[in-house]
Amino acid sequence: MMASRSVEITILSAENLQMNKRAIRGNAFVTVKSDASSNTSATRVDSEGGSYPSWNEKVVMDVPFHARFITVEVKCKTSSTGSNSVGVARIPVSDFIGGYVPDNQLHFLSYRLWDGKVRRNGVVNISVRVKVAEHHSNSTPLPPPVTGVPLPSHPSTGLVTGIPALWLNYQTNSSF
């Protein structure tokens, strides 16, 4: 079983969507998937929003710990081909996981969409929350996170903290 975390993504809306340099008339929907999983979720079709569709629809997905990106793709349903891609945004998982923002914090994010010819094609607006796993009183508590590398010969803490090599180079080289 692959270790993962639950992520709640709300697809809010999109702006200025075009196909063949013309504003789309409607029937837009969004698919969401992780680069580390084959599972794909989709929103309902907004048939009335035109080039400014609105969904306000939540998608909850398990994102593996080794995932690097979430791909959000806006598509337009057509009668002839089924659906065409309007634009894609690859969202780094690091934008909402890790760093200084705690889990369960709601992030409102907007990303540029790029079409198949790598041209700007609108913006997608989302919110993201990394859901915190609920622990039951009868479960074993998780150990605190390790902030260094275990060092068996150090008796007091058993940890050694590393310093990034680039930082060392910056401190010793005055040419920066």
DAKANOR-V815452 format. One record per backbone hydrogen bond with DSSP energy under -0.5 kcal/mol. CO is the residue of the C=O (numbers start at 1). NH is the residue of the N-H. If there is no record, write none. Layout:
CO_NH / CO_NH
//
This chain:
3_65 / 5_63 / 6_131 / 7_9 / 7_61 / 8_10 / 8_129 / 9_11 / 9_59 / 10_12 / 10_127 / 11_56 / 11_57 / 12_55 / 12_56 / 13_125 / 15_123 / 17_24 / 19_22 / 22_19 / 27_77 / 28_46 / 29_75 / 30_43 / 31_73 / 32_41 / 33_71 / 34_37 / 39_34 / 41_32 / 45_47 / 46_27 / 46_28 / 49_52 / 51_17 / 53_14 / 57_11 / 59_9 / 59_61 / 61_7 / 61_63 / 62_64 / 63_5 / 64_67 / 68_93 / 69_35 / 70_72 / 70_91 / 71_33 / 71_73 / 72_89 / 73_31 / 74_86 / 74_87 / 75_29 / 76_84 / 78_82 / 81_83 / 82_78 / 84_76 / 87_74 / 88_114 / 89_72 / 89_91 / 90_92 / 91_70 / 92_95 / 93_96 / 93_97 / 98_101 / 100_102 / 102_105 / 107_109 / 107_128 / 109_126 / 111_124 / 113_121 / 114_88 / 115_118 / 119_115 / 122_113 / 123_15 / 124_111 / 125_12 / 125_13 / 126_109 / 127_10 / 128_107 / 129_8 / 129_131 / 130_104 / 136_139 / 149_160 / 151_154 / 153_155 / 158_151 / 160_149 / 164_168 / 165_169 / 166_170 / 167_171 / 168_172 / 169_173 / 172_174 / 173_176
//
